[in-house]
Amino acid sequence: MSITPQTSSRVPVAAVLVAGLGSQVVDDALTTVLPPAVVLSGLIAILLTAGAARVVTRSRTGADVARTGVGVGIASAVIGLLFGGLGLIAILLAGVTVVAGVAGAAVGRRP
């Protein structure tokens, strides 16, 4: 006997990649234009990722919301690590960025 899923979920890959890349590019552009923003760069990237996940998942329901949020968080984290390097703080921020992607997608939604 096997378990077959009753619903399928599809994650919009292009939208996820654009959201992840966009949040990191906007963060880097902001720190270039406003050098004092470097101090808050990690927090800015996390907030931008959460906002991007919210925008990408606005028409999604159910498990698609969480899966798309994870996708945005992972895309943003990987791109952030590629841009910023593989230091300890960068890796810790990448983990928080993945969680922020899911939180941004799921917060405020009805079950």
C-alpha positions, -999 to +999 in steps of 0.1 A: +000+000+000+013+034-008+003+069+001-005+092-028-009+129-023-043+143-030-031+177-040-001+189-059+019+220-050+038+241-074+064+266-065+070+294-089+107+290-095+112+322-115+094+343-090+113+327-061+147+334-078+138+370-087+126+377-051+157+362-035+180+380-059+161+412-056+162+413-018+200+409-019+206+434-047+185+460-030+203+454+003+237+458-015+225+489-033+213+504-001+246+498+017+264+513-013+243+545-014+242+548+024+274+535+039+262+537+075+236+511+066+263+485+065+259+481+103+223+470+097+229+452+064+219+417+077+187+430+093+178+448+061+184+417+040+162+396+064+134+421+063+135+424+025+134+386+022+104+384+044+087+411+024+096+395-009+082+361+003+050+378+013+046+393-021+054+361-040+030+340-019+000+364-018-021+343-042-010+309-028-028+288-002-021+258+020+013+241+018+023+262-012+028+292+010+054+275+032+072+258+003+074+291-016+085+309+015+113+283+020+123+287-016+126+325-013+145+322+019+170+297+005+174+316-027+181+348-008+205+330+017+225+314-011+228+346-031+237+365+001+265+339+008+278+342-027+278+380-025+291+383+011+314+353+016+313+323+039+321+338+072+305+326+105+282+356+108+272+353+071+263+317+076+243+325+107+225+353+089+217+329+060+200+305+084+179+333+098+171+345+063+156+311+054+134+313+085+125+349+076+113+337+042+089+312+057+078+337+084+072+364+058+051+341+037+031+326+066+025+355+090-010+370+091-026+342+071-056+323+082-052+285+087 
